Amino acid sequence: MLKRITTVVFLSAISLSTVSISAIAQDTSLKVGIVQKLVTGDLMCYATLIDENGKEHKDIGASFEICADQDYYLNKKVQLTYQEVNINDCQSSEPCGKTRREWIISKMKIIQ
């Protein structure tokens, strides 16, 4: 009986962790920031920005096109536009037929 209860609690913890990560990944509240870093990942580009209060926002999902133009955006103040897209939801970068919907930065506009 104890073993069964432990398993249920453990599985519940995994579910809660997944929800928290998903909620963070879809936070589109950052509208303006200074681009500190752009990194091309397996599934998308990842942006690190500093907001107008000096707070760092790491690993915000962005389109691959933004990473391709990283020299243009680095250390610039930008206005962000988000778009909900399908992201590969597999264990590796290889396609497996599973996707998930996620909000990512689709455009960066340099502002003064």
C-alpha positions in Angstrom: 0.0 0.0 0.0 2.8 2.4 0.9 4.5 1.8 -2.4 1.3 2.6 -4.4 0.8 5.9 -2.5 4.4 6.9 -3.1 4.0 6.3 -6.8 0.9 8.4 -7.0 2.5 11.3 -5.2 5.6 11.1 -7.4 3.5 11.1 -10.6 1.5 14.1 -9.3 4.8 16.0 -8.7 5.8 15.4 -12.3 2.5 16.7 -13.6 2.8 19.9 -11.5 6.3 20.5 -12.8 5.2 20.2 -16.4 2.4 22.7 -15.9 4.8 25.2 -14.3 7.3 24.9 -17.1 4.5 25.2 -19.7 3.1 28.4 -18.0 6.6 30.0 -17.9 7.3 29.1 -21.6 4.0 30.8 -22.7 4.5 34.1 -20.7 4.2 36.8 -23.2 4.2 39.7 -20.8 7.6 41.0 -21.8 6.9 43.6 -24.6 10.2 45.6 -24.6 13.7 44.6 -23.7 17.4 44.7 -24.6 18.7 41.6 -26.3 21.6 40.1 -24.4 21.9 36.7 -26.0 20.3 34.6 -28.8 21.0 30.9 -29.0 19.9 28.4 -31.6 18.5 25.3 -30.0 17.1 22.0 -31.4 13.5 23.1 -31.3 13.6 26.9 -31.5 15.8 30.0 -30.9 16.2 31.0 -27.2 16.5 34.7 -26.3 17.8 36.4 -23.1 16.6 39.9 -22.6 16.8 42.6 -20.0 13.5 44.4 -19.3 13.1 48.1 -18.6 13.5 47.5 -14.8 16.8 45.7 -15.3 15.4 42.2 -14.7 16.9 39.4 -16.9 14.5 37.1 -18.8 16.2 33.9 -19.9 15.4 31.3 -22.5 12.4 32.9 -24.0 11.4 31.0 -27.1 11.8 32.7 -30.4 11.7 31.9 -34.1 14.8 30.5 -35.9 14.8 33.6 -38.1 15.5 35.8 -35.1 18.6 33.8 -34.2 19.8 33.9 -37.9 19.9 37.7 -37.5 21.5 37.8 -34.0 24.2 40.3 -35.0 21.5 42.8 -35.9 19.6 42.4 -32.6 22.4 41.9 -30.0 22.5 44.7 -27.4 19.6 46.6 -29.1 16.4 47.7 -27.4 13.5 45.8 -29.2 9.7 45.6 -29.2 8.6 42.0 -29.1 5.7 40.4 -31.1 4.6 36.9 -30.1 2.9 34.2 -32.2 1.4 30.8 -31.2 3.1 28.1 -33.2 3.5 24.3 -33.3 6.7 23.1 -31.8 8.2 19.6 -32.2 7.4 17.7 -29.0 9.8 14.7 -29.3 12.6 13.4 -27.1 15.2 14.5 -29.8 15.3 17.0 -32.6 14.2 14.3 -35.0 10.5 14.5 -36.0 8.2 12.0 -34.3 4.8 13.4 -35.4 4.0 15.0 -32.0 3.8 18.8 -31.6 2.7 21.2 -28.9 1.3 24.8 -29.2 3.6 27.4 -27.7 3.9 31.2 -27.8 7.2 32.4 -29.1 8.7 35.7 -30.2 8.0 36.0 -33.9 9.3 39.5 -34.5 11.7 41.9 -32.9 11.6 45.6 -33.9 14.5 47.8 -32.9 13.3 50.9 -31.0 15.1 53.9 -29.5 
